[in-house]
Amino acid sequence: MMKKLILLLCAAALLITATCSFAMADAYKIAIPDDATNEGRALLLLQSIGALTLKEDAGIEATDKDVASTVAEIELIPVQAANVPNVLQDVDFAVINNNYALDNGLNPSKDGLAIESADSPYSNVICVKEGNEDSDLTKALVAAFSSQKIVDFIAENYADGSVVSVVGEPTDGYDASVDYEALKGQTISIAVTPVPHELMANIAKEILAEKGITLDVKEVTDYVTPNDFVEAGDVYANFFAHIPYQEAFNRDNGTHIAIVAPIHVEPMAIYGGQTTDLSVLTTAK
């Protein structure tokens, strides 16, 4: 009798497992960034195409727990932002930050199935440690990154809208209030992520070099190290993330990193992996 009961329980367990496995396999898998602001940003993009509805009180830091309903059956898979492109082939869809998309040969306007509006609060910004906002080094750095040369670089290389400048009044590369002669021979270290940040940093490097200032560009590949570097004083500035992320990072980590200049917006996009028809997310089975 006991043996029969054990066999029945095992059979039931196998049936439950098989049912769950079928349900998971039947759902459309969507990889999204796992950090607070970018996860919320991805969910807002999915909501904008009608794939899901978020709870009324969910904001830009929404998580998968804030999903009130979906049209199709979906499984959200949070992944470290830098690794989302790496799992694209294993999921149906992926919502990818533009810098990581570009770095992996993906273009949101050409390869994306849906793209975020460039008119968003997600401007990528130059940041320094609090207390350095008004220094001549910071002013020189901001002027270089806000230059017409960088605005033109963005317009020429990202005419498709995959990167959009938000610099309202471009400079000639310099700030008239800065005593550049006093800064000659100094080095400004800055942590940046790859495309397009590092490319812009190299232009700023050339601009500053004309005044005898060295811009030491340090490439990183994640969204935490640049802020840790600035907070610890290992670098003077960073250029990698958008405003909501920086504000949330300070709040959650007790850091003192100041935003000093918005430079551009990188629209986030949804890419197809094992599935390329986005309408499946907006059509009930």
C-alpha positions as CSV (number, residue, x, y, z in Angstrom):
1,M,0.0,0.0,0.0
2,M,2.8,2.4,0.9
3,K,4.7,1.6,-2.2
4,K,1.6,2.2,-4.3
5,L,1.0,5.6,-2.5
6,I,4.6,6.6,-3.2
7,L,4.2,5.8,-6.9
8,L,1.0,7.8,-7.1
9,L,2.7,10.8,-5.5
10,C,5.6,10.5,-7.9
11,A,3.3,10.4,-10.8
12,A,1.4,13.4,-9.6
13,A,4.6,15.3,-9.1
14,L,5.7,14.4,-12.6
15,L,2.4,15.6,-14.0
16,I,2.6,18.9,-12.1
17,T,6.2,19.4,-13.4
18,A,5.2,18.6,-16.9
19,T,2.3,21.0,-16.7
20,C,4.5,23.8,-15.4
21,S,7.1,23.1,-18.0
22,F,4.5,23.2,-20.7
23,A,3.2,26.6,-19.4
24,M,6.6,28.1,-19.2
25,A,7.5,26.7,-22.7
26,D,4.2,28.1,-24.0
27,A,5.0,31.6,-22.8
28,Y,6.9,34.2,-24.8
29,K,10.2,34.8,-23.1
30,I,11.3,38.4,-22.9
31,A,14.8,39.4,-21.5
32,I,14.9,42.8,-19.8
33,P,17.6,44.6,-17.9
34,D,17.6,43.8,-14.2
35,D,18.6,47.2,-12.7
36,A,15.8,49.3,-11.2
37,T,15.5,52.1,-13.7
38,N,16.3,50.2,-16.8
39,E,13.9,47.4,-15.9
40,G,11.2,50.0,-15.4
41,R,12.1,51.7,-18.7
42,A,11.8,48.3,-20.5
43,L,8.4,47.6,-19.0
44,L,7.2,51.1,-20.0
45,L,8.3,50.4,-23.6
46,L,6.4,47.0,-23.5
47,Q,3.4,48.8,-22.1
48,S,3.6,51.4,-24.9
49,I,3.2,48.7,-27.6
50,G,0.2,47.2,-25.7
51,A,2.0,44.0,-24.6
52,L,1.2,44.6,-20.9
53,T,-0.3,47.0,-18.4
54,L,1.5,48.2,-15.3
55,K,-0.2,49.0,-12.0
56,E,-1.4,52.6,-11.7
57,D,1.2,53.5,-9.1
58,A,4.1,51.9,-11.0
59,G,6.7,54.5,-12.1
60,I,10.0,54.5,-13.9
61,E,11.3,52.0,-11.4
62,A,8.6,49.5,-12.0
63,T,9.6,45.8,-11.7
64,D,8.0,42.6,-13.1
65,K,5.9,42.6,-9.8
66,D,4.2,45.7,-11.1
67,V,2.7,44.0,-14.1
68,A,-1.0,44.1,-13.7
69,S,-1.9,42.2,-16.9
70,T,-0.6,40.9,-20.2
71,V,-2.3,40.2,-23.5
72,A,-0.3,37.1,-24.4
73,E,1.3,34.8,-21.9
74,I,4.8,36.1,-21.3
75,E,7.8,35.3,-19.1
76,L,9.9,38.3,-18.1
77,I,13.6,37.3,-17.6
78,P,15.7,40.0,-15.8
79,V,19.3,39.9,-17.0
80,Q,22.2,42.2,-16.2
81,A,21.9,45.0,-18.8
82,A,25.3,44.3,-20.4
83,N,24.4,40.6,-20.9
84,V,20.9,41.1,-22.5
85,P,22.3,41.0,-26.1
86,N,24.1,37.7,-25.2
87,V,20.8,35.9,-24.4
88,L,18.9,37.3,-27.4
89,Q,19.2,34.0,-29.3
90,D,17.8,32.1,-26.3
91,V,14.6,34.1,-25.9
92,D,11.7,35.3,-28.0
93,F,12.4,39.0,-27.5
94,A,14.8,41.2,-25.6
95,V,14.7,44.9,-24.6
96,I,18.2,46.2,-24.9
97,N,19.9,49.4,-23.8
98,N,21.1,51.2,-26.9
99,N,24.8,51.4,-26.0
100,Y,24.9,47.6,-25.5
101,A,22.9,47.1,-28.6
102,L,25.3,49.2,-30.7
103,D,28.3,47.5,-29.1
104,N,26.9,44.2,-30.3
105,G,26.2,45.2,-33.8
106,L,22.5,46.0,-33.3
107,N,20.9,49.2,-34.5
108,P,17.6,50.1,-32.9
109,S,16.2,51.9,-36.0
110,K,17.1,49.1,-38.3
111,D,17.0,46.0,-36.2
112,G,14.6,47.0,-33.5
113,L,10.9,45.9,-33.7
114,A,9.8,48.8,-31.5
115,I,11.8,51.8,-30.4
116,E,11.4,54.3,-27.5
117,S,10.7,57.9,-28.3
118,A,13.8,60.1,-28.1
119,D,11.7,62.6,-26.2
120,S,12.3,61.0,-22.9
121,P,13.8,61.7,-19.4
122,Y,16.7,59.3,-20.1
123,S,19.4,61.7,-21.2
124,N,22.9,60.3,-20.8
125,V,24.9,62.6,-18.6
126,I,28.4,63.7,-17.4
127,C,28.8,63.2,-13.7
128,V,31.4,64.2,-11.1
129,K,31.8,63.9,-7.3
130,E,29.6,66.4,-5.4
131,G,31.7,69.5,-4.6
132,N,33.3,69.4,-8.1
133,E,30.4,70.7,-10.0
134,D,31.6,74.3,-10.5
135,S,35.4,73.7,-10.8
136,D,37.3,74.8,-13.9
137,L,38.1,71.2,-14.6
138,T,34.4,70.3,-14.7
139,K,33.6,73.4,-16.8
140,A,36.3,72.5,-19.3
141,L,35.1,68.9,-19.4
142,V,31.4,69.9,-20.0
143,A,32.3,72.4,-22.6
144,A,34.3,69.8,-24.6
145,F,31.5,67.2,-24.5
146,S,28.9,69.9,-25.3
147,S,30.9,71.0,-28.4
148,Q,29.6,71.4,-31.9
149,K,32.1,68.7,-32.9
150,I,30.3,66.1,-30.8
151,V,26.8,67.4,-31.9
152,D,28.0,67.0,-35.5
153,F,29.5,63.6,-34.8
154,I,26.1,62.4,-33.5
155,A,24.2,63.8,-36.4
156,E,26.6,62.3,-39.0
157,N,27.0,58.9,-37.4
158,Y,23.5,58.4,-36.0
159,A,21.3,60.0,-38.6
160,D,18.8,57.2,-38.1
161,G,18.0,58.4,-34.6
162,S,19.7,55.7,-32.6
163,V,21.6,58.4,-30.7
164,V,20.2,61.9,-30.4
165,S,22.0,65.0,-29.1
166,V,20.2,67.0,-26.3
167,V,22.8,69.8,-26.2
168,G,20.8,72.9,-26.5
169,E,23.6,75.4,-27.2
170,P,26.7,73.7,-28.5
171,T,30.0,75.3,-27.6
172,D,33.2,75.7,-29.7
173,G,34.7,73.2,-27.3
174,Y,35.7,75.7,-24.6
175,D,34.2,77.7,-21.8
176,A,35.1,81.4,-21.8
177,S,35.0,81.6,-18.0
178,V,37.7,79.0,-17.6
179,D,41.4,79.8,-17.1
180,Y,42.8,77.2,-19.5
181,E,46.3,78.4,-19.0
182,A,46.1,77.4,-15.3
183,L,44.8,74.0,-16.3
184,K,47.6,73.2,-18.8
185,G,49.4,70.0,-17.9
186,Q,46.5,68.6,-15.8
187,T,44.8,65.3,-16.3
188,I,41.0,64.7,-16.1
189,S,40.2,61.0,-15.8
190,I,36.8,59.8,-16.9
191,A,35.2,56.4,-16.9
192,V,33.0,55.6,-19.9
193,T,31.2,52.6,-21.4
194,P,31.8,51.7,-25.0
195,V,29.9,52.8,-28.1
196,P,28.9,55.6,-28.3
197,H,30.3,57.1,-25.1
198,E,34.0,56.2,-25.7
199,L,33.8,57.6,-29.2
200,M,32.5,60.9,-27.9
201,A,35.2,60.9,-25.2
202,N,37.9,60.6,-27.8
203,I,36.6,63.7,-29.5
204,A,36.5,65.6,-26.2
205,K,40.1,64.3,-25.6
206,E,41.3,66.0,-28.8
207,I,39.5,69.3,-27.9
208,L,41.1,69.4,-24.4
209,A,44.5,68.4,-25.8
210,E,44.6,71.7,-27.7
211,K,44.6,73.5,-24.3
212,G,47.3,71.2,-22.9
213,I,44.8,69.2,-20.8
214,T,44.9,65.4,-20.9
215,L,41.7,63.4,-20.9
216,D,42.4,59.9,-19.5
217,V,39.6,57.8,-20.9
218,K,39.0,54.5,-19.0
219,E,36.6,52.1,-20.6
220,V,34.3,50.0,-18.4
221,T,31.6,47.5,-19.4
222,D,29.1,47.7,-16.6
223,Y,26.7,50.2,-14.9
224,V,28.2,50.1,-11.4
225,T,32.0,50.5,-11.7
226,P,31.9,54.0,-13.2
227,N,30.0,55.3,-10.2
228,D,32.1,53.4,-7.7
229,F,35.2,55.0,-9.4
230,V,33.9,58.5,-9.0
231,E,32.7,58.0,-5.5
232,A,36.1,56.6,-4.4
233,G,38.0,59.3,-6.3
234,D,39.6,56.8,-8.6
235,V,38.4,58.9,-11.6
236,Y,37.3,62.5,-11.8
237,A,34.1,62.0,-13.8
238,N,32.0,59.4,-15.7
239,F,29.9,59.3,-18.7
240,F,27.7,56.2,-19.2
241,A,24.2,56.4,-17.7
242,H,21.0,58.3,-17.8
243,I,19.5,60.7,-15.3
244,P,17.0,58.3,-13.6
245,Y,19.7,55.7,-13.1
246,Q,22.1,58.1,-11.5
247,E,19.5,59.5,-9.2
248,A,18.4,56.0,-8.1
249,F,22.0,54.9,-7.7
250,N,22.7,57.8,-5.3
251,R,19.6,57.1,-3.3
252,D,20.1,53.3,-3.0
253,N,23.9,53.4,-2.4
254,G,24.3,56.6,-0.4
255,T,26.8,58.0,-3.0
256,H,27.4,61.6,-3.7
257,I,27.6,61.8,-7.5
258,A,26.5,65.0,-9.2
259,I,24.9,65.3,-12.7
260,V,26.5,68.2,-14.5
261,A,25.5,68.0,-18.1
262,P,23.1,66.0,-20.3
263,I,24.7,65.1,-23.6
264,H,22.5,62.7,-25.6
265,V,19.6,60.2,-25.5
266,E,19.9,56.6,-26.6
267,P,16.4,55.2,-27.4
268,M,15.9,51.7,-26.0
269,A,14.4,49.1,-28.4
270,I,12.8,45.7,-28.5
271,Y,14.7,43.1,-30.6
272,G,13.5,39.8,-32.0
273,G,15.3,36.6,-30.9
274,Q,13.6,33.3,-31.6
275,T,10.5,35.3,-32.6
276,T,10.4,38.3,-34.8
277,D,6.7,39.0,-35.0
278,L,6.0,41.5,-32.2
279,S,2.2,41.3,-32.8
280,V,2.2,38.0,-30.9
281,L,2.7,40.0,-27.7
282,T,-0.4,42.0,-28.4
283,T,-2.7,39.2,-29.5
284,A,-4.5,36.9,-27.1
285,K,-4.2,33.2,-27.8
